[in-house]
Amino acid sequence: MKPLCLALIAATLATPVVALEPLSQEKYINDRLVAARVADRIRRTCPSIDGRLLYAYGEARKLKRYAQNKGYSNAQIDAFLDSKPDKQRIYAVAEQYLTQNGAKKNDPETFCRIGRAEIARKNVIGSLLVAK
């Protein structure tokens, strides 16, 4: 081998590999999954608000591409999405958000109120919802 090739190989091997944080700790991804869960709870509980399902599907695909572009493999992404503990954690954070914002289990109007506020704020949760 030529000295230049050996130098390039040595440099490549000497370069530290940046370890990815576990997907369960990746803030952007987790925040969007919590937002999707909040929106889903609102659309299922409030009779006057619906979900923008095609838009949500597109956002899910963008989120997967985001994870792939950060270096996560499809196997890592699927394992994270299939993880019961991670799903339970995301659901718990979403429920906590709803409760802190006034949602009451047997009062659909409280979910509607939150949904209307999220739509008005034009945030991630609101973008996944539409008033009927």
GILINGI-V973680 format. One record per residue. N is the residue number from 1. RES is the residue in one letter. NEAR is the number of other ideal C-beta (glycine too) atoms within 8 Angstrom. D_CENTER is the distance of its C-alpha to the mean C-alpha in Angstrom with 2 decimals. Layout:
BEGIN
N/RES/NEAR/D_CENTER  N/RES/NEAR/D_CENTER
END
This chain:
BEGIN
1/M/4/47.68  2/K/5/48.09  3/P/6/47.42  4/L/6/44.68  5/C/8/42.74  6/L/9/43.17  7/A/8/42.00  8/L/8/38.81  9/I/8/38.09  10/A/8/38.84  11/A/8/36.62  12/T/7/33.71  13/L/6/34.26  14/A/5/34.69  15/T/6/31.43  16/P/3/28.95  17/V/4/25.76  18/V/4/22.71  19/A/4/20.71  20/L/7/16.97  21/E/6/15.35  22/P/6/13.81  23/L/12/10.18  24/S/9/10.12  25/Q/7/11.31  26/E/11/9.37  27/K/6/8.58  28/Y/7/6.87  29/I/11/4.11  30/N/12/4.42  31/D/9/5.21  32/R/11/3.00  33/L/10/2.49  34/V/12/5.82  35/A/12/6.78  36/A/12/6.66  37/R/12/8.60  38/V/13/10.82  39/A/15/11.62  40/D/9/12.44  41/R/13/14.68  42/I/17/16.32  43/R/13/17.14  44/R/5/18.52  45/T/8/20.55  46/C/11/21.82  47/P/6/24.44  48/S/6/24.53  49/I/16/20.91  50/D/8/19.31  51/G/11/16.00  52/R/10/15.82  53/L/6/15.00  54/L/6/16.02  55/Y/9/14.08  56/A/12/10.85  57/Y/8/11.91  58/G/8/12.52  59/E/12/9.22  60/A/9/7.76  61/R/8/10.73  62/K/8/10.23  63/L/11/6.96  64/K/9/9.19  65/R/8/12.00  66/Y/10/10.52  67/A/13/10.24  68/Q/11/13.66  69/N/6/15.12  70/K/8/14.44  71/G/5/16.47  72/Y/9/14.44  73/S/6/16.35  74/N/6/15.47  75/A/6/16.90  76/Q/10/14.67  77/I/13/11.46  78/D/8/13.16  79/A/8/14.42  80/F/10/11.15  81/L/8/9.85  82/D/6/13.45  83/S/9/13.87  84/K/6/15.18  85/P/6/15.10  86/D/11/11.40  87/K/9/10.81  88/Q/8/13.50  89/R/9/12.17  90/I/12/8.85  91/Y/9/11.30  92/A/8/13.77  93/V/11/11.86  94/A/12/11.16  95/E/9/14.85  96/Q/8/16.02  97/Y/10/14.61  98/L/13/16.34  99/T/8/19.46  100/Q/6/19.74  101/N/8/19.70  102/G/8/22.43  103/A/12/21.11  104/K/6/23.83  105/K/4/23.57  106/N/3/26.60  107/D/8/26.42  108/P/8/24.41  109/E/7/25.59  110/T/10/23.64  111/F/15/20.38  112/C/13/21.93  113/R/9/22.78  114/I/13/19.26  115/G/16/18.05  116/R/10/20.90  117/A/9/20.21  118/E/14/16.57  119/I/12/17.99  120/A/7/20.75  121/R/8/18.61  122/K/6/16.91  123/N/8/13.59  124/V/8/10.05  125/I/12/10.77  126/G/12/14.24  127/S/10/13.54  128/L/14/12.27  129/L/16/15.53  130/V/8/19.21  131/A/9/22.36  132/K/6/24.80
END
